Amino acid sequence: MYKTRKEMLAHPKSIKIMIEEFINSLDCSDATRISYGGMLNRYSDYLKKKNIVKPIEADLVQYKKYLANNGCHGATVQKYTVILRQFYKWTEQCDYYPNIGSGLKGGKVEPTFKREPLSIEEVRKLLKFAKERKDKNIQCLRDYVIVSLIVKTGLRTIEVSRANVDDLVTLNGINYLCITGKGHDDPDEKVKLPDSVYALIQEYLSKRNSKCRSLFVNAGPRCNDGTMKPYSVSIAVKHLLRCIGIDDKRYTAHSLRHTCATIALLNGAKFEEVQMVLRHKSIETTTIYAHAIKRETNNVEFIVDDAIEKDDTK
């Protein structure tokens, strides 16, 4: 092994080999391992494209700028920064390569609430539109089930994607969907399914003509009956939103999860209850939704309007 920085730089180990060894050394879920591997391999491809054999601290800074200039949001850049720091800390511990990421600063993450919830009127419009087209083909029925499921249970797109048919269970007369959350490999939590959602799922399963174990599958002649990926779920929801006139980057599939939380809180649910349903580790994450509640019930504009328009002479 080469102990000094000069020796490590003089005899660098292949970046691909180091990434492979690093990923295999991680004590985490398969999903996390795949995610980290994808990010590091993208970094490796960048180095190859730039003909960088022995990267230094400045190269990492330039890579961060490259990510930002190619559509990555601050939160995404932050994820890359964290994994690169972890990777180079490991390479130095193994005497493979100097820790060039120790001084790398994270990406700027905006503290604002980026995904807006839908109003109850918009939710009803969305569900009505999806319902009216559900008999058009199996894909339309599937998408109606998906939007109903997310907005009424608060599931994440990745949880929708990972759901399997045999994850549907009935206990003491209540229907549940066992879900595999972020960072997990197997179903370890349950969400209650309202009767309306459960009936839609059963209708979809009876009509989809597929033996795939995944609950939601791709439709169409070129899709090979494969499992829907989170991205495909997002695209399906975004399409429906655009169809009802909501074409704004603030409104996505994840907005339906926010909508579930906001409607629950506006109708009397406690933050602790919503935290449990959304499976937030911290109650602080759940209280982010308080801004929507406060704005919904804040009628200052109307108070001002009434004061101005009030005719005291009558």
Protein Blocks (a to p, Z undefined) as FASTA:
>chain_A
ZZbfklmmmmcccfklmmmmmmmmpccdfklmmmmmmmmmmmmmmmmmnopabdcfklmm
mmmmmmmmnopafklmmmmmmmmmmmmmmmmmnomaccfklmpccddddfbdfbdcddfk
lmmmmmmmmmmmmmmpmmlmmmmmmmmmmmmnopafklmmmpcfklpcceehiacddddd
ehiabdcbdcdddfklmmmmmmmmmmnopabfbfbdcedjkloopacdfklmmmmmmmmm
mmnopacfkbcfklmmmmmmmmmmmnopafklmmmmnopabfklmmmmmmmmmmmmmckl
mmmmmmmmpcfkZZ
